[in-house]
Amino acid sequence: MASVLVLNGPNLGRLGSREPDVYGSQDLDSLRELLVATADGRVEIDLRQTNDEAELISWLYEAVDTATPVILNPAAFTHYSYALRDAAALVTKAGIPLIEVHISNPHARETFRHTSVISGVASGVIAGFGFSSYRLALQGILDA
């Protein structure tokens, strides 16, 4: 069965307890359940989270090497990690979908969150719909 990598950056391991007014009260296990239900057996969901930029980059290399579509929430790395941007570009330049997602709408938050160095190399961007941002990204991959 084909799989989809769902990669989450720093602090997202604290979903459910971290700023529930911004990120909601559900955790990564709830997100996994939502995505598995959305996939409905068509793809395997490989959901991962790290606070380590190098690990996230390595996972993007893995996506290139295995031709695996990616749903990426780069979290704080969104705004400044050119190394992550370059790794994300390897994915899309290989013709593999990479959809950038955000739980909140970064443009409705602090000014420093308005810039994404990832968006310019992503296949698409979905933000502001809570966990449904991930569901919509997965649906886009399944429909492609």
Residue pairs with C-beta under 8 A, 6 or more apart in sequence:
1 41
1 43
1 44
2 42
2 43
2 44
2 68
3 43
3 44
3 45
3 46
3 68
4 35
4 39
4 43
4 44
4 45
4 46
4 68
4 69
4 70
4 71
4 138
4 141
5 46
5 48
5 59
5 62
5 63
5 68
5 69
5 70
5 71
6 31
6 35
6 45
6 46
6 47
6 48
6 70
6 71
6 134
6 138
7 48
7 49
7 50
7 56
7 59
7 60
7 70
7 71
7 72
7 73
8 28
8 47
8 48
8 49
8 50
8 73
8 75
9 49
9 50
9 51
9 53
9 56
9 72
9 73
9 74
9 75
9 76
9 77
9 78
10 50
10 51
10 75
10 76
10 77
11 18
11 51
11 75
11 76
12 28
12 49
12 73
12 75
13 28
13 49
13 51
15 23
15 24
15 26
15 27
15 28
15 31
15 103
16 24
16 25
16 26
16 27
16 30
17 27
22 103
22 104
22 109
23 103
23 104
24 103
24 130
24 131
26 131
28 47
28 49
30 131
31 47
31 131
31 134
32 45
32 47
34 131
34 134
34 135
35 45
35 47
35 134
35 135
35 138
36 45
38 135
38 138
38 139
39 45
39 138
39 142
42 142
43 141
43 142
45 138
46 68
48 59
50 56
50 59
53 77
53 81
53 83
53 84
56 74
56 77
56 84
56 87
57 83
57 84
57 87
60 70
60 72
60 84
60 87
60 88
60 90
60 91
60 98
61 87
61 90
62 68
63 69
63 70
63 91
63 96
63 98
64 90
64 91
64 94
64 96
67 94
67 96
68 96
69 96
69 97
69 98
69 99
69 141
70 88
70 91
70 96
70 97
70 98
70 99
71 98
71 99
71 101
71 134
71 137
71 138
71 141
72 88
72 98
72 99
72 100
72 101
72 118
72 122
73 100
73 101
73 102
73 103
73 134
74 81
74 84
74 88
74 100
74 116
74 118
77 84
77 118
78 100
78 102
78 106
78 113
78 116
78 117
78 118
79 112
79 113
79 115
79 116
79 117
80 117
81 117
81 118
82 117
84 117
84 118
85 117
85 118
85 120
85 121
88 98
88 100
88 118
88 121
88 122
89 121
91 98
92 98
92 121
92 122
92 123
97 123
97 124
97 140
97 141
97 144
98 121
98 122
98 123
99 122
99 123
99 124
99 125
99 126
99 137
99 140
99 141
100 116
100 118
100 119
100 122
100 124
100 125
100 126
100 127
101 125
101 126
101 127
101 133
101 134
101 137
102 125
102 126
102 127
102 128
102 133
103 127
103 129
103 130
103 131
103 133
104 127
104 128
105 127
105 128
106 113
106 114
106 116
106 127
107 113
107 114
107 127
108 128
116 125
119 125
124 137
124 140
126 133
126 136
126 137
126 140
127 133
129 136
